[in-house]
Amino acid sequence: MTTTTSHATTAAVDRGEPAAGADTRAAIAPLLFGFFPAQVLHVGATLGLADLVAGGPMTSAQLAEATGTDEPSLYRVLRALACFGILDEPRAGTFAAGPHAPGLMADHPASLQHLVRLFAGPEVWRSWGELDVSVRTGEPSWDRVTGAPSFEYMRTHPELQAVFNRAMAEGTRNATPGIVEVGGFHRFSWVIDVGGGDGTLLAAVLAAHPQLRGTLLDTEDGLAGAEATLAGAGVADRATAVAGDFFASVPDGPDAYLIKSVIHDWDDERAAAILRTVRAAMPADGVLLVVEPVMPPAPAPTTDVLMMVMSDLNMLVCTGGKERTEAEFRTLLADAGFDLVSVAPVTGPTNYSVLEAVPAR
Ligand SMILES: C[S@@+](CC[C@H](N)C(=O)[O-])C[C@H]1O[C@@H](n2cnc3c(N)ncnc32)[C@H](O)[C@@H]1O
């Protein structure tokens, strides 16, 4: 068999065809089958399996009864979750929390449960299923498969909006220490987080800087969890939540405008419109801190870059936005009346950078 393969490979090379690397099959197969585990995680998250076993081991029959599912089929999912380390199978057919169970627990500080429910959920899933349509048309397939642009759609689907809000908080929580560290917030007296969601980042910034007061701007729906988040961090007395539309206006008065994971949701025209609204509100000596991944111009395939490249495609299919290089941010900011003055990678396990900009001189 080996001899045949090697002859076939030699013949292919002789014909001028590129040789397959020894590990080509091993490299491609996990990518191809990568969507299987995502759906296993999704079933685990939506059924709340990690929370169910948190109180002690349960048999597959007990878990099937608790979740209203078909026991033999559920057993096959439980076995897969045990392979991922989310569950543990101490005895055949009995399942307990595995080392990664916290990742699927609803309220655990390490939870990614809502990220799983969002990104492997039906809307994002079906949008990715039409990546080819987005590539042909340049339009987000989300709009076609759900019938409305993502933020508009979520407004009329409160359950998905709630999952989205919690997913954003889960995604941001990990990055807050690094953003607080490199953001230079000691320089400011009043910071506004534009499109700040439930206030996870603003709460961390205010908690670390007692001299600061903060404003959180988002839509009415985006702010749903804000009161609890700000109170939970003990900063509610220094924070105000304001419902608004960042395409129309943002409050004036703060000396620092923070905007995280918002610009990448939008195409250049819409992103520049948001930045212009911020520019119009800002004092001449104000500072803008844009927190986003910054795509390297010719990316080497590291894990960080792979996450950015995938996130970029997710923007293509879900929102019509994109991840940007430093040069693209510089141009976008200039279009909106800003000079980009520095780019500081956020410390810790995240691929964000803080891009600092000031009103153009
Ligand atoms: C990707 S999330 C980022 C949330 C938060 N900054 C974070 O990093 O976790 C984008 C945010 O923009 C908000 N948003 C979308 N359209 C908006 C609008 N027109 N005006 C204000 N906020 C808006 C959403 O509600 C959402 O909270």
Ligand as a Chemical Component Dictionary entry (heavy atoms), coordinates in Angstrom:
data_LIG
# 
_chem_comp.id                   LIG 
_chem_comp.type                 NON-POLYMER 
_chem_comp.pdbx_formal_charge   0 
_chem_comp.three_letter_code    LIG 
# 
loop_
_chem_comp_atom.comp_id 
_chem_comp_atom.atom_id 
_chem_comp_atom.alt_atom_id 
_chem_comp_atom.type_symbol 
_chem_comp_atom.charge 
_chem_comp_atom.model_Cartn_x 
_chem_comp_atom.model_Cartn_y 
_chem_comp_atom.model_Cartn_z 
_chem_comp_atom.pdbx_ordinal 
LIG C1  C1  C 0  -21.152 43.209 19.098 1  
LIG S1  S1  S 1  -22.064 44.000 20.343 2  
LIG C2  C2  C 0  -20.777 44.664 21.384 3  
LIG C3  C3  C 0  -21.239 44.921 22.770 4  
LIG C4  C4  C 0  -20.127 45.372 23.737 5  
LIG N1  N1  N 0  -19.501 46.602 23.309 6  
LIG C5  C5  C 0  -19.109 44.271 23.895 7  
LIG O1  O1  O 0  -17.999 44.412 23.363 8  
LIG O2  O2  O -1 -19.418 43.260 24.540 9  
LIG C6  C6  C 0  -22.661 45.462 19.501 10 
LIG C7  C7  C 0  -23.527 46.345 20.366 11 
LIG O3  O3  O 0  -24.009 47.432 19.551 12 
LIG C8  C8  C 0  -25.345 47.709 19.958 13 
LIG N2  N2  N 0  -26.038 48.445 18.884 14 
LIG C9  C9  C 0  -26.402 47.979 17.664 15 
LIG N3  N3  N 0  -27.006 48.956 16.961 16 
LIG C10 C10 C 0  -27.014 50.050 17.756 17 
LIG C11 C11 C 0  -27.474 51.380 17.577 18 
LIG N4  N4  N 0  -28.043 51.768 16.432 19 
LIG N5  N5  N 0  -27.297 52.269 18.583 20 
LIG C12 C12 C 0  -26.718 51.881 19.759 21 
LIG N6  N6  N 0  -26.251 50.627 19.985 22 
LIG C13 C13 C 0  -26.407 49.728 18.986 23 
LIG C14 C14 C 0  -25.913 46.335 20.217 24 
LIG O4  O4  O 0  -27.098 46.384 20.996 25 
LIG C15 C15 C 0  -24.756 45.645 20.915 26 
LIG O5  O5  O 0  -24.808 45.820 22.312 27 
# 
loop_
_chem_comp_bond.comp_id 
_chem_comp_bond.atom_id_1 
_chem_comp_bond.atom_id_2 
_chem_comp_bond.value_order 
_chem_comp_bond.pdbx_ordinal 
LIG C1  S1  SING 1  
LIG S1  C2  SING 2  
LIG S1  C6  SING 3  
LIG C2  C3  SING 4  
LIG C3  C4  SING 5  
LIG C4  N1  SING 6  
LIG C4  C5  SING 7  
LIG C5  O1  DOUB 8  
LIG C5  O2  SING 9  
LIG C6  C7  SING 10 
LIG C7  O3  SING 11 
LIG C7  C15 SING 12 
LIG O3  C8  SING 13 
LIG C8  N2  SING 14 
LIG C8  C14 SING 15 
LIG N2  C9  SING 16 
LIG N2  C13 SING 17 
LIG C9  N3  DOUB 18 
LIG N3  C10 SING 19 
LIG C10 C11 SING 20 
LIG C10 C13 DOUB 21 
LIG C11 N4  SING 22 
LIG C11 N5  DOUB 23 
LIG N5  C12 SING 24 
LIG C12 N6  DOUB 25 
LIG N6  C13 SING 26 
LIG C14 O4  SING 27 
LIG C14 C15 SING 28 
LIG C15 O5  SING 29 
# 
